[in-house]
Amino acid sequence: MNKELRNISDKIIDSAIKAVLPDSAVKRALEGQNFTGKIILIAAGKAAWQMAYAASEYLGDRIDNGVVVTKYGHVKGDIPHITCYEAGHPVPDENSFKGTQAALEAVSGLSKDDTVLFLLSGGGSALFEKPKISGEELQDITGQLLACGADIVEINTIRKRLSEVKGGRFAKLCEPAHVFSIVLSDILGDPLDMIASGPACPDSSTCADARHIIEKYNIRISDKANELIDIETPKELTNVTTHINGSVKELCRAVADECTAYGFEPVILTDQLCCQAKEAGSFLASIAKTHAQSGKKLAYIAGGETVVNLTGHGKGGRNQEIALSAADGIKGMTNVAVFSVGSDGTDGPTDAAGGYSDGDTYTELHSKGIDIFEVLKNNDAYNALKECGGLIITGPTGTNVNDVAVLLIDS
């Protein structure tokens, strides 16, 4: 392993993620707001605790009570007046349902003078849920969609129709209270109605869209779910104000700034990356082949969210697959590294944020009898990268603004 490039990569990741933490974004949105009546705080998503903590620091005892629903391991301590729940992601579980029910009870019986401060971040689709079908079937449908490579917009289009809270329905349940929503985006282009499946946003998707997705991927659903697919979601809400703060664009800019600090000339290729993870890794390796001998220090940055088509039963995530799939193309290059991370600190159902590879990775794995092609076929990037020190472990970061993949070329 190229220890110098690995060390630089880790420092870039750490500094860039700190730059996009939601604390300042939440406080900016709250500045100048004159809330009357009660303030009920509801936070859902991977960044829910961090967002709620920031709001609590700003508003203090003005918050009457509230509920946080976030991913396991993401609660970092107590927050005054707030009850915190940890729950399942990317597939909802009983704690998702329990936390959401507590949130619904907290917003019931409010008046038009009251405010629901709704702090939303990516991951909320699984974490904030009251299903109209059995929890077991919802988990099964979510699993099917994930396994077949459906993108997040397609997945959320289906989730909305099977839920009591998604697709604007949570805002309806808060009426007549006003919903002041602060959103941290984890979806390309920042479509408000798709982030966490839009609990407080009118739904732009249609029943016809949902039906097409079910047929496109041949998703198995019950008769009850089949009926729900054809029930339309709210298309207008009059009690919601929304501020969108934080996105993958900011993450890419933060990475670019950090690369510049280490002497690399940054090039932001895209903040709309959307393809198979393996293809993204191969593409970055192709760029390395063209520019590795330029004599310049270069950093190519791609932000977004790739997908993984599950063909095996291994352990890994999309960012780990990007790094590992690049390893074959950059083998033997002494001045090249590729890393890819999820800004929330978790990549797939693992404890890793992502993966790192360089010109030595292929050789190290080959010497241990590990075939990269077979590993990727089995979706087992985690265990392969673990063997060569290629896992990136950050722990929960407190934010969630998509993923970023970076190709570093040293001079």
Salt bridges, closest charged atoms under 4 A:
ASP10 OD1 - ARG6 NE 3.11
ASP14 OD2 - LYS18 NZ 3.31
GLU57 OE1 - LYS27 NZ 3.33
ASP61 OD1 - HIS81 NE2 3.04
ASP113 OD1 - LYS112 NZ 3.66
GLU129 OE2 - LYS166 NZ 3.04
GLU154 OE2 - LYS216 NZ 2.76
GLU175 OE2 - LYS172 NZ 3.48
ASP193 OD2 - LYS160 NZ 3.29
ASP203 OD1 - LYS160 NZ 2.51
ASP203 OD2 - ARG161 NH2 3.20
ASP203 OD2 - LYS235 NZ 3.77
ASP230 OD2 - ARG211 NH2 2.90
GLU232 OE1 - ARG161 NH2 2.86
GLU232 OE1 - LYS235 NZ 3.06
GLU305 OE1 - ARG318 NH2 3.49
ASP328 OD1 - LYS331 NZ 3.46
ASP344 OD2 - LYS46 NZ 2.68
GLU387 OE1 - LYS368 NZ 3.70
ASP403 OD2 - ARG318 NE 2.47
ASP410 OD1 - LYS297 NZ 3.98
